[in-house]
Amino acid sequence: MAVLRKNLPNVKLRVVGTSTTDAYDDALEGLTTSLDLTDVVTLTGWVDNAELEREYRRASIFCTLSDHEGFGVPILEAMARGLPVVAYENTAIGETVGDAGLLLSSKEPAVVASAIERVLSDQSLSDRLSRSGRERSKLFSSELVADALDRALSWDYSL
């Protein structure tokens, strides 16, 4: 955010959800304060389903830089809602996002800020990612996933 605000001074960040440790929360709050970002960064903490839906609706972009994300359900939720996605490519993130988002090989602040700024300032890119994300998310519908799981579990391993 400190880097991004240089070119987009009105940008805001909302970190939605709860962390796993108080130490992580304290570190985020400390970093936000030390970088003088308390007026633009909001840590929501835990939200219920209705609040989560409101957060998705108010967002312009979905960004995740997780080192330990598995499948990435929040990414699919964002794509299904038409949010352009910027994500650090790690674990299964690349397979989840495919070409429906900007995948980053680095979490360096300048790299992340540049990707976010690009999506926020290029309407045609934002629209393309939004459309692609909606389409890609359909590949993970409960029906398609259930069928794939049924096929995998019914495989004859005795061959």
GUTORGU-583296 format. One line per field, with one value per residue (C-alpha): x, y, z; residue in one letter; residue number from 1. Coordinates in steps of 0.1 Angstrom, whole numbers. Example, Ala and Ser with C-alpha at 12.3 -4.5 7.8 and 13.67 -1.06 7.14 Angstrom:
BEGIN
east <- c(123_137)
north <- c(-45_-11)
up <- c(78_71)
residuo <- c(a_s)
num <- c(1_2)
***
This chain:
BEGIN
east <- c(0_28_42_8_-4_24_5_-30_-34_-71_-66_-78_-70_-94_-79_-110_-111_-93_-57_-45_-25_-26_11_2_-26_-2_25_0_-13_23_33_2_10_48_40_14_-13_-39_-62_-62_-59_-88_-84_-120_-113_-139_-169_-201_-214_-235_-206_-183_-207_-208_-169_-168_-194_-175_-141_-125_-99_-90_-53_-38_-1_-5_25_4_-29_-41_-68_-79_-116_-116_-100_-128_-154_-138_-136_-172_-183_-163_-135_-101_-76_-39_-22_12_17_24_10_-22_-29_-17_-39_-69_-65_-52_-51_-80_-58_-24_-1_30_63_74_58_81_61_69_59_26_18_25_2_-26_-22_-22_-55_-71_-60_-66_-103_-100_-76_-99_-129_-110_-99_-135_-150_-122_-126_-163_-158_-130_-149_-175_-150_-151_-188_-200_-214_-182_-161_-184_-183_-145_-143_-167_-146_-114_-128_-143_-110_-101_-68_-66_-56)
north <- c(0_24_19_18_51_70_66_60_82_73_35_16_-19_-41_-73_-94_-123_-135_-146_-177_-159_-127_-122_-120_-95_-74_-75_-63_-35_-25_-24_-4_21_23_29_56_36_35_58_35_0_-18_-51_-64_-95_-123_-116_-136_-147_-115_-93_-113_-108_-71_-70_-88_-64_-33_-45_-35_-62_-93_-98_-127_-132_-163_-186_-215_-213_-247_-248_-212_-210_-172_-168_-188_-168_-136_-148_-160_-125_-109_-95_-92_-114_-107_-136_-148_-181_-206_-241_-246_-210_-211_-241_-224_-191_-203_-174_-157_-135_-119_-144_-130_-148_-122_-106_-76_-45_-27_-58_-62_-25_-24_-54_-39_-5_-20_-37_-7_17_-5_-10_-34_-56_-54_-64_-93_-106_-102_-122_-148_-153_-158_-184_-201_-204_-224_-252_-256_-259_-284_-306_-308_-313_-340_-358_-357_-370_-398_-408_-407_-428_-453_-459_-496_-498_-536_-534)
up <- c(0_8_-28_-44_-28_-46_-79_-66_-36_-30_-30_1_14_33_48_53_77_107_111_130_157_177_169_132_139_161_133_107_129_138_101_92_119_111_74_83_66_93_73_43_57_74_92_94_115_113_91_87_53_48_56_34_5_11_11_-23_-37_-25_-38_-71_-71_-52_-42_-23_-15_6_11_24_5_-7_-33_-29_-23_-17_-51_-67_-48_-61_-97_-96_-85_-114_-94_-112_-94_-86_-68_-58_-77_-50_-41_-61_-69_-105_-112_-96_-113_-147_-172_-154_-132_-129_-113_-97_-91_-66_-36_-37_-29_-62_-82_-63_-65_-102_-109_-88_-104_-139_-132_-116_-143_-174_-178_-207_-187_-157_-178_-194_-161_-147_-177_-176_-139_-141_-168_-150_-118_-136_-140_-103_-99_-72_-100_-120_-89_-76_-110_-111_-75_-83_-113_-93_-65_-88_-106_-107_-91_-94_-131)
residuo <- c(m_a_v_l_r_k_n_l_p_n_v_k_l_r_v_v_g_t_s_t_t_d_a_y_d_d_a_l_e_g_l_t_t_s_l_d_l_t_d_v_v_t_l_t_g_w_v_d_n_a_e_l_e_r_e_y_r_r_a_s_i_f_c_t_l_s_d_h_e_g_f_g_v_p_i_l_e_a_m_a_r_g_l_p_v_v_a_y_e_n_t_a_i_g_e_t_v_g_d_a_g_l_l_l_s_s_k_e_p_a_v_v_a_s_a_i_e_r_v_l_s_d_q_s_l_s_d_r_l_s_r_s_g_r_e_r_s_k_l_f_s_s_e_l_v_a_d_a_l_d_r_a_l_s_w_d_y_s_l)
num <- c(1_2_3_4_5_6_7_8_9_10_11_12_13_14_15_16_17_18_19_20_21_22_23_24_25_26_27_28_29_30_31_32_33_34_35_36_37_38_39_40_41_42_43_44_45_46_47_48_49_50_51_52_53_54_55_56_57_58_59_60_61_62_63_64_65_66_67_68_69_70_71_72_73_74_75_76_77_78_79_80_81_82_83_84_85_86_87_88_89_90_91_92_93_94_95_96_97_98_99_100_101_102_103_104_105_106_107_108_109_110_111_112_113_114_115_116_117_118_119_120_121_122_123_124_125_126_127_128_129_130_131_132_133_134_135_136_137_138_139_140_141_142_143_144_145_146_147_148_149_150_151_152_153_154_155_156_157_158_159)
***
